[in-house]
Amino acid sequence: MAAVIGHEIAHSTHEHTWRQQRYHKKTRFGIALAGAVASAYGLRGLADLTTLVNGAIVSGHQRQLENQSDRIGLEYMIAAGYDPREAPAVWKLVASKHGDSPTNFFWSSHDNHSTRRSYLMNELKNNYRDVDFASLHTNADEYARIKAAVAAAKSQKRKLKVS
C-alpha cells in the first residue's frame, strides 16, 4: 500500500498532470492540425499516421513520468519508515494476478509489470545499498487485518467498517 500511495503522491508533488499537458504542446497541436487537414482532403492514411505519432509522443512521456513516480515513491516510502523492497513485490503480485502483456510503444502509458518491477529492483540495487532495512517496516499485519475486513464486508454486502 505504501508503494502505491507513494507513487501517486509523487504524481501530485511533481505536477505530472500539468507537465503531461504541456509536453510538446505546440508540436502535438501542429500534428493534430496536420491530421485534420489531411482528413479534410481525404488523406485518411496520413490522418491516421498523425494520430499514431501524437499517441507515441504522449504515451512515451507518460511512461517517463510513471518511472519517475515509481522512483520517487521509493524515497517517500523510506521517509515514512516503510521498506522500499516491497515496491517491486507489488508488481510481481500484479503480474501473477493479471498477466504481463508487452508494453505497446504507441498506446501504453505504463511499462508492463515485469519492466516496472525490474526498474524498481535496479533502483534499489543502485541507490539504496546503504539503507538499514531492518529499521523499516512493512505493516503486513495491519494490511492483512484491513484486507480481511474488506473481504468480510464484500461477502456480506455491507458497508465497510474499519477501526
N, C-alpha and C positions, 0 to 999 in steps of 0.2 A: 504494500500500500504506500509506503514511504517513497518508493521509487517512482510510482505513477504520480503521486502528488507533487514530488519534487520536480518531475518532468513538466507537469502542467504549470506549476508556479514559474518555472524558467521561461515558458512561453510568454507569460504575462510580464515578468520583470525585464525581459529583453525585447518587449514590444514586437513580437513576431507577427501579429496580425497587421499592424501598421507597416512593418518592414516588407511583408509579403505584398501588400497593396502597392507600395512604392517601387518595388523591384522592377527595373526595366519598364517603368510605366509608359514612357514615350515610345519605346521600341514596340511594346506589346500593342499599344494603340495604333501605331503605324501598320503593324502586321494585320491587325483586325480590320483596319480601314482598307488595306490592300485586298483582304479576303472578301469584304463587302463589294468592292469594285469588281473583283474577278467574278463574283457570283452574279452581279448585275449584268455582266457581259456574257453570262452563260458558261464561264470557265469553272465549272463545278470542281474539277480536279485540283485546280490551283487554290480555290477557296478552301477545299478540304485540307490541302497542304498547310495553309496558313493556320488553320485550327490546330493541326498537329504540332507545328512549330511553337505556337503560343502555349499549348499544353506542356510541351517539353520544357520550356523556359520556366513556367510556374511550378511544375512538379519537381524539377531539378533543384530549384531554390528551396522549395518546401522541404525536400529531403535534407538539405543542409541545415535548415532551422530545426528539424526534428533531431538530427545528430547533435546539434548544439544543446538542445533541451535535455537530451539524454546525458550529455557530458556534464552540464551544469547541475542536473538533477543529482548526480553523484556527489558534487560539492555540498549541495543542500542537505543530502542525507547525512553526511558526516557532521555538518554543522549542527544538525538536530540530534545527533547521537545515534544514528542508525547505521547498520553495517551495509556499506555500498555493494558488497558482494552479492547481496540479494537482488540487485537490479538485473544482472544477466539471467538469474534464475527465473525472473518474471517472463522473459522472452523464451526461455526454454519451455516453460509451462504453457505459454500461449501457443507455441509451435506444436507441442504434443497434443493440445486440445483441438486446435483449429487447422493444423497443417501448415505448410510453409511454401506458398507459391512464390515464383520468382518475382523480382521487382521489375515492373514494366517501365521502361525508360520514359515513355510519353505520359502515362497516366498515374503511376504510383507516386503518391505524396510522401510515402514512408518506405524505407528499406524493408525487406522481408524480415521475419522474426529472427532467423538464424544470423543474418547480417548484423542486425541490431545487437544481438547477444555477443557476437564476436567483437564488434566495435567496443562495447562496454568492457568486455574482458581485456582487450588491449589497453583501454584507458586505465583500468585498474592496475595492470601489469606495469605500464609505463609511467604512471603518475602517482600511484598510491602505495608504492613499495614500503614506505616508512610509516604507514598508518598502523597504530596499535589497535588491531581489530578486536582484541579481547576486551577493550574498554567500550566497545559499541554493542548495541543490542538489536534484536530483530522483532521483539514483541510478538513472537509466534503464538504464545498462549493467549494473548489478548485478541489477536487476529482469529484464532480458532474459536474463541468464545463468540465473537461477533458473527463469524461465518455460520456457526450453529444457530444463533438467534435468527439470522436472515432465513436460513433453510426452514426452521420451525415455523416462522411467520408465513413463508410461501406455501408450505404444505397445508397449513390451516387456513390459508386465505384470509389472514387477519392483518391489521396494521402492525408494523414493526415497532417493538418497544425494547430499546437497548439502554441498559442503565450503566 
